[in-house]
Amino acid sequence: MAPNQASLLAGGEDEAQFESLFNDLRQRFSGRAEELIPMLQRTQKVLGFLPPKALIFIAEFIGMPQAKVFGAATFYAQFRFDPPGRHTIKICRGTACHVRGSDRIQEDIQTRLKVKAGETTSDRCFSLETVACFGSCALAPVVVLDESVHGRMTPFKTRKVLQRTVEKEEGASAKKENSPKPGGS
């Protein structure tokens, strides 16, 4: 995916967040070209993705043409140009998981969430990723939601896990809205 201005706007970043990031980069790095990849990694760690504004700053900071910085960022699969979802779904595509149905799980999620592997749902709730192997073959097929490993999954079980996640998030949001405001009666 190529960087675009919509990514920046969708991310909800504000000037203060960028200024904080830029100050952090200035403190951690000296502005040498060989620091490009670590600077991209730090930016993604802080923001969750690489918005164009950050790539432009990095290019200016290290004195490199913007095209080279964008080229390096798009070359490596570790970098993303769109904000990630609040939750990450990882589906194992290893042999044991594939034989036991991970492809059906992936197809079901893609159809229901209207998202492909490597993408994020329009509401930014879920990002879908595939992984070559988690090394949990005895639990195949494996789905990892955020940091939680779920084994012996089916499309139905996976839908239930995702549904519980959404319900938990909605419950927390409703609880927050109904809580008394500081200084209120």
C-alpha positions in Angstrom: 0.0 0.0 0.0 1.3 3.4 -0.9 1.2 6.3 1.6 -1.6 8.8 1.1 -3.0 11.9 2.8 -6.2 10.0 3.9 -4.0 7.8 6.1 -2.8 10.9 8.0 -6.3 12.3 8.4 -7.8 8.9 9.4 -5.1 8.5 12.1 -6.4 11.3 14.2 -2.9 12.6 14.8 -2.6 16.2 15.9 0.3 18.7 15.7 1.3 18.1 19.4 1.7 14.3 18.7 3.8 15.0 15.7 5.9 17.6 17.5 6.5 15.1 20.4 7.6 12.4 17.9 9.9 14.8 16.0 11.5 15.9 19.3 11.9 12.2 20.2 13.6 11.5 16.9 15.9 14.5 17.3 17.0 13.3 20.7 17.5 9.7 19.7 19.2 10.2 16.4 21.9 12.4 14.9 20.4 12.8 11.5 22.6 10.4 9.5 21.4 8.5 6.5 22.3 5.1 8.0 19.7 5.9 10.8 16.8 5.8 8.3 15.4 2.3 9.1 15.7 2.7 12.9 13.9 6.1 12.5 11.1 4.5 10.5 10.8 1.8 13.1 10.7 4.3 15.9 8.0 6.3 14.1 5.9 3.3 13.5 6.3 2.2 17.1 5.1 5.6 18.3 2.3 6.2 15.8 1.4 2.7 14.7 2.0 3.5 11.1 4.1 5.9 8.9 2.1 8.9 7.9 3.4 11.1 5.0 4.1 14.0 7.3 6.5 11.9 9.4 8.3 10.5 6.3 8.8 14.1 5.0 10.2 15.1 8.4 12.6 12.2 8.4 13.8 13.0 4.8 14.5 16.6 5.8 16.2 15.5 9.1 18.6 13.2 7.4 19.1 15.3 4.3 17.7 12.6 2.0 15.3 13.0 -1.0 11.7 12.2 0.0 11.5 9.7 -2.8 14.4 7.7 -1.3 12.7 7.7 2.2 9.4 6.7 0.7 11.1 4.1 -1.4 12.9 2.5 1.6 9.6 2.5 3.6 7.6 0.9 0.8 10.3 -1.7 0.2 10.1 -3.3 3.6 7.0 -5.3 4.5 7.3 -4.4 8.2 6.1 -0.9 7.6 2.5 0.1 7.2 1.0 3.3 5.8 -2.5 3.2 7.2 -3.4 3.3 10.9 -3.8 -0.1 12.4 -7.1 -1.3 13.9 -7.6 -1.3 17.7 -7.4 -5.1 17.6 -5.2 -7.3 15.4 -6.3 -10.7 14.1 -3.5 -13.0 13.0 -4.3 -16.2 11.2 -1.7 -18.9 11.0 -1.1 -20.2 7.5 1.4 -22.9 8.4 0.9 -26.4 7.0 -0.8 -27.9 10.1 -3.2 -24.9 10.4 -3.9 -24.9 6.6 -4.7 -28.6 6.6 -7.1 -28.1 9.5 -9.0 -25.2 8.0 -7.2 -21.8 8.5 -8.1 -20.9 4.9 -11.9 -21.2 5.7 -11.4 -19.1 8.8 -9.6 -16.4 6.8 -12.2 -16.4 4.1 -15.0 -16.2 6.7 -13.4 -13.2 8.4 -12.6 -11.5 5.1 -16.2 -11.9 4.0 -17.8 -10.8 7.3 -15.5 -7.9 8.0 -15.1 -6.9 4.4 -11.3 -6.8 4.7 -8.4 -8.6 3.2 -5.2 -9.8 4.8 -3.0 -6.7 5.4 -6.0 -4.4 5.7 -8.0 -2.7 8.4 -11.7 -2.5 8.7 -13.3 0.9 7.8 -14.2 1.5 11.5 -10.6 0.7 12.5 -11.7 -2.0 14.9 -9.8 -4.9 13.4 -6.6 -5.3 11.3 -6.3 -8.7 9.6 -2.9 -10.3 9.2 -1.6 -13.7 8.2 1.5 -15.4 9.7 3.6 -18.2 8.2 3.6 -20.2 11.4 3.1 -19.5 15.1 4.8 -22.7 16.1 1.6 -23.9 17.9 0.9 -26.8 15.5 -0.7 -29.0 18.1 -3.4 -26.3 18.5 -4.1 -26.0 14.8 -5.8 -24.0 13.4 -4.5 -21.1 15.5 -5.9 -17.5 15.5 -4.2 -14.8 17.7 -6.3 -11.8 18.6 -4.1 -9.1 20.0 -1.9 -11.1 22.4 -4.4 -13.9 23.1 -3.8 -17.3 21.4 -6.9 -19.3 20.4 -6.4 -22.9 19.3 -8.5 -25.5 17.5 -10.5 -22.7 15.9 -13.3 -22.8 13.3 -15.0 -20.0 11.5 -17.8 -20.1 14.1 -15.5 -20.0 17.1 -13.5 -17.2 15.5 -16.7 -15.1 15.0 -17.6 -15.7 18.6 -14.2 -14.5 19.8 -14.5 -11.4 17.6 -18.0 -10.7 18.8 -17.0 -10.9 22.4 -14.2 -8.4 21.7 -16.6 -6.0 20.2 -19.1 -6.4 23.0 -16.4 -5.9 25.6 -15.3 -2.7 23.8 -18.9 -1.4 23.5 -19.5 -2.2 27.2 -16.4 -0.3 28.2 -17.4 2.6 26.1 -20.9 2.7 27.5 -19.5 2.4 31.1 -17.2 5.3 30.4 -20.1 7.5 29.0 -22.3 6.7 32.1 -19.6 7.4 34.7 -19.9 10.6 36.7 -17.9 13.5 35.4 -15.2 15.1 37.6 -16.7 18.1 39.4 -20.2 17.1 38.4 -23.1 16.2 40.7 
